[in-house]
Amino acid sequence: MNSHLNFFRFFSDAGQQQFIENNLSRAFAICLNNDLLFFSHYIQSIISQDDYDYLFSVFSKDSGYCVDIQQEMSAINIEGIRKVYAIAMTTETMDMADFWQQKLFENQDRHITDVWILIKDIALVIEVKRNAADCKAQLYNQVYPFIQSASKPEILPISNSWPEVIAIMEKVSTLQKLLNRQSIFVEDFLSLSERRYPEWFPSKPFGVLNFSADHSSPEYFQLMKRLRQCISQSRYELLGYSDRLAISVPCGWANEVQPEFQAYNEVIKECLAFYIWPGNTKGQGYYIYNKPMDWLEKEHLAIEGKNYDLEIAYNIKFTHFNRYVCGLTFYGEDLVGPLLHTSENFHEMSGQWFREKWAGFETFLDQYFPTAFDWKGKCQWEENFIESDRSYFTCSFGFEATVFIPFAEFSAIDRRDRNVTAVAAKLSAVMDALKNLI
């Protein structure tokens, strides 16, 4: 599915790695305003039981209800409000004991709050942060009009965390799925925020998870969730793809690393493999073919003073309109005659090929691969190109390098739910080593 079809994914932030806070508070408010089950559960998690019963036990046509963003507090009719919940929503729970000792700001927009909720005569003023920033001073300034008002409503400072909100959303999502009444608002918020902020989502450490290389298994899903959380705390960024987990590793000759849980061999049956594709585009190829190629002989990669098995294969990638179509991965023993990946072939044969010259491209590859290898079948040449309506393709002559690390090494250092520091450091070391491969 096109990731832009996510309700909260905007074209304007397609290249960003995270929500800006205004978009985050807007998305949260839209969920509250359009999903009544989530709204009810969230309100119940914040206010007292007595207040919840008061708000929802009796309905009156005069009862007020409002969910809004960027609300100017000085414009509110304060006299009609009996109680105010001042909520600091960050990634971690804060101590609110010093809330009343905060100082006033001098700037004009000090009273503008991120999210404003009013039900009957009870208000919720929410200051939203996508990190652990201390926002008590901002929140204090936002409720200051209530503090100095003649009616003196009761003000209760509350600390609320995004992991708590996500836990509520996931419960709501599960219930809606059971009732076959999924909400696009909750589902899309969870989908996008899980890619952007995996640390908000509960996950179990590798040390207590069962290993699985089956992508469709619940165990694999849990492993990937933990891995995503660990990467988010490393020195490298997750790329915002919806179809794969990829780590941004810009180094000229490559731009991403993809980790996979898989069985490596009979000795290491459980491992975490890290794939990188040098020369994955023609532009990246110039960084490789114009330099010595001795790195192709490497069989091990040193990471934090220890050698790990490294496999390097040849790769031909086919794209159309800059989107991946198919590829061929092979080794030197799969070829007949000379090497295919040479500087001469890179400069002359990689790049764009129009349909009228495809027969020449077939002849070119036929001289390198034996009939038994069936390169056309492996990349579904007929279906993807000959029988398609494509008028051209673009090919690159690159490589696939894979380093294999036993899963047991990650399990040994990952034992606590919230502490991913050790795994994040190891992942950073893996990325550093791969960047220095060439």
Secondary structure, 3 states (H helix, E strand, C coil): CCHHHCCCCCHHHCCCCCCCHHHHHHHHHHHHHHCHHHHHHHHHHHCCHHHHHHHHHCCCCCCCEEEEEEEEHHHCCHHHCCEEEEEEEECCCCCCCCHHHCCCCCCHHHHEEEEEEEECCEEEEEEECCCCCCCHHHHHHHHHHHHCCCCCCEEEEEEEEHHHHHHHHHHHHHHHHHCCCCCHHHHHHHHHHHHHCHHHCCCCCHHHCCCCCCCCCHHHHHHHHHHHHHHHCCCCCECCCCCCCCEECCCCCCCEEEEEEECCCCCCCCEEEEEECCCCCHHHHHHHHCCCCHHHHCCEEEECCEEEEEEEEEEEEEEECCEEEEEEEECHHHCCCCCCCCHHHHHHHCEEEEHHHHHHHHHHHHCCCCHHHCHHHHCCHHHHHHCCCCCEEEEEEEEEEEEEEEHHHHHHHCCCCCCCHHHHHHHHHHHHHHHCCC
